[in-house]
């Protein structure tokens, strides 16, 4: 059975994957310059943020605003079964790659949860439910995360639901 993805980040259950995966060169809210795949200079030797409690004061408000919708902890806790690059440096690249593949899925699952708050028809509600189940299944393994075509198809279906709801709201 597919693991249900939490759609809110929990940095304490992650491994600083966003601090490595994304570039931060001349971006508002990030005072460090780094390339994608390169650790943030604020990560200490143990892979923990040295300025976590002072991020805003240090010019890292972007770190506070960033939301992975649970992708980071899902990768660490479920797809790598709690293992972490900080104990096994060979896991760094696979974990970052998996995190980057997981992000679109977690974003879509967040939207699926949001869709549940909308005035959906019965058919739309069933379709959104099926989309959520399919996304959860994709999120259940690293191999399935590589199916970009399936993820794109589910995104299109979800966009259609939102578009239909939007059109009805205008009438």
C-alpha positions as CSV (number, residue, x, y, z in Angstrom):
1,X,0.0,0.0,0.0
2,X,1.3,3.5,-0.9
3,X,2.5,5.6,2.0
4,X,0.4,8.7,2.6
5,X,2.5,11.8,2.0
6,X,2.3,14.6,4.5
7,X,1.8,17.9,2.6
8,X,3.7,20.1,5.0
9,X,7.5,20.0,5.4
10,X,9.1,18.8,8.6
11,X,12.8,19.7,8.5
12,X,13.5,17.6,11.6
13,X,12.7,14.5,9.6
14,X,14.6,15.5,6.5
15,X,18.3,15.7,5.7
16,X,18.7,19.2,4.4
17,X,17.9,18.1,0.9
18,X,16.6,21.5,-0.2
19,X,19.8,23.1,1.2
20,X,21.7,21.1,-1.4
21,X,19.4,20.5,-4.3
22,X,18.7,24.1,-5.3
23,X,20.9,26.9,-6.5
24,X,21.0,30.1,-4.5
25,X,22.8,32.6,-6.7
26,X,21.5,36.1,-6.5
27,X,18.1,34.9,-5.4
28,X,16.0,37.1,-3.1
29,X,15.9,35.6,0.4
30,X,19.2,33.7,0.1
31,X,22.4,35.5,1.1
32,X,24.6,32.7,0.0
33,X,25.8,31.9,-3.5
34,X,25.8,28.3,-4.5
35,X,25.2,26.0,-7.4
36,X,22.5,23.3,-7.6
37,X,23.7,20.1,-5.9
38,X,26.2,22.0,-3.8
39,X,25.6,22.2,0.0
40,X,24.6,25.5,1.5
41,X,27.6,27.1,3.2
42,X,25.6,27.3,6.4
43,X,25.5,23.5,6.7
44,X,27.9,22.3,9.3
45,X,30.1,19.2,9.1
46,X,27.2,17.1,10.4
47,X,24.9,18.5,7.7
48,X,22.8,20.6,10.1
49,X,22.0,24.3,9.6
50,X,24.3,26.5,11.7
51,X,21.9,29.4,11.5
52,X,18.5,27.7,11.6
53,X,17.2,29.8,14.5
54,X,18.6,33.1,12.9
55,X,17.8,32.5,9.2
56,X,15.8,35.7,8.8
57,X,18.4,37.9,10.6
58,X,21.2,36.3,8.5
59,X,19.4,37.1,5.2
60,X,17.8,33.6,4.6
61,X,14.1,34.5,4.7
62,X,13.8,32.3,1.5
63,X,14.6,29.3,3.6
64,X,11.8,30.1,6.0
65,X,9.3,30.7,3.1
66,X,10.3,27.5,1.2
67,X,7.8,24.7,1.4
68,X,8.6,21.2,-0.1
69,X,5.1,20.0,0.8
70,X,6.6,17.0,2.6
71,X,8.9,15.8,-0.2
72,X,12.1,16.0,1.9
73,X,10.9,13.9,4.9
74,X,9.1,11.5,2.5
75,X,12.4,10.8,0.7
76,X,14.4,10.3,3.9
77,X,11.9,8.5,6.0
78,X,10.1,6.3,3.4
79,X,12.1,6.0,0.2
80,X,15.5,5.7,2.0
81,X,14.0,4.0,5.1
82,X,15.5,6.6,7.5
83,X,19.0,6.3,6.0
84,X,20.7,9.6,5.3
85,X,23.7,11.0,3.4
86,X,25.0,12.4,6.6
87,X,25.9,8.9,7.8
88,X,26.5,7.5,4.3
89,X,27.9,10.2,2.0
90,X,27.3,7.9,-1.0
91,X,23.6,8.5,-0.6
92,X,23.9,12.2,-1.2
93,X,23.4,12.2,-5.0
94,X,20.7,9.6,-5.0
95,X,18.8,11.4,-2.2
96,X,19.0,14.8,-3.9
97,X,17.9,13.3,-7.3
98,X,15.0,11.5,-5.6
99,X,14.1,14.7,-3.8
100,X,14.0,16.6,-7.1
101,X,11.8,13.9,-8.6
102,X,9.5,13.9,-5.6
103,X,8.9,17.6,-5.5
104,X,6.4,17.7,-8.4
105,X,4.5,14.8,-6.9
106,X,4.4,16.4,-3.5
107,X,3.2,19.7,-5.1
108,X,0.4,17.9,-6.9
109,X,-0.6,16.0,-3.7
110,X,-0.9,19.4,-1.9
111,X,-3.2,20.5,-4.7
112,X,-5.2,17.3,-4.4
113,X,-5.7,18.1,-0.8
114,X,-6.7,21.6,-1.6
115,X,-9.1,20.4,-4.3
116,X,-11.0,18.6,-1.5
117,X,-12.0,22.0,-0.1
118,X,-13.6,23.1,-3.4
119,X,-17.2,22.7,-4.6
120,X,-16.6,19.6,-6.8
121,X,-19.1,17.6,-8.7
122,X,-19.3,14.0,-7.8
123,X,-17.3,13.0,-10.9
124,X,-14.7,15.6,-10.1
125,X,-14.4,14.5,-6.5
126,X,-13.9,10.9,-7.7
127,X,-11.3,11.9,-10.3
128,X,-9.4,14.0,-7.7
129,X,-9.5,10.9,-5.4
130,X,-8.1,8.7,-8.1
131,X,-5.4,11.2,-8.9
132,X,-4.4,11.3,-5.3
133,X,-4.2,7.5,-5.1
134,X,-2.2,7.4,-8.3
135,X,0.2,10.1,-7.0
136,X,0.6,8.2,-3.7
137,X,1.4,5.1,-5.7
138,X,4.1,7.0,-7.7
139,X,5.5,8.4,-4.5
140,X,5.8,4.9,-3.0
141,X,9.1,4.0,-4.8
142,X,12.1,5.7,-6.4
143,X,11.5,3.8,-9.6
144,X,8.0,5.0,-10.0
145,X,9.1,8.6,-9.4
146,X,11.0,8.4,-12.7
147,X,7.7,8.1,-14.7
148,X,7.6,11.8,-15.8
149,X,4.9,11.0,-18.4
150,X,2.5,9.6,-15.7
151,X,3.2,12.6,-13.4
152,X,2.5,15.0,-16.3
153,X,-0.7,13.2,-17.2
154,X,-2.0,13.4,-13.6
155,X,-1.0,17.1,-13.5
156,X,-3.1,17.8,-16.7
157,X,-6.1,15.9,-15.2
158,X,-5.8,17.9,-12.0
159,X,-5.5,21.2,-13.9
160,X,-8.6,20.3,-15.8
161,X,-10.6,19.9,-12.6
162,X,-9.4,23.2,-11.3
163,X,-10.2,24.9,-14.7
164,X,-13.7,23.3,-14.6
165,X,-14.3,24.6,-11.0
166,X,-13.1,28.0,-12.0
167,X,-15.4,28.2,-15.1
168,X,-18.4,27.2,-12.9
169,X,-17.5,29.8,-10.4
170,X,-17.6,32.5,-13.1
171,X,-21.1,31.6,-14.2
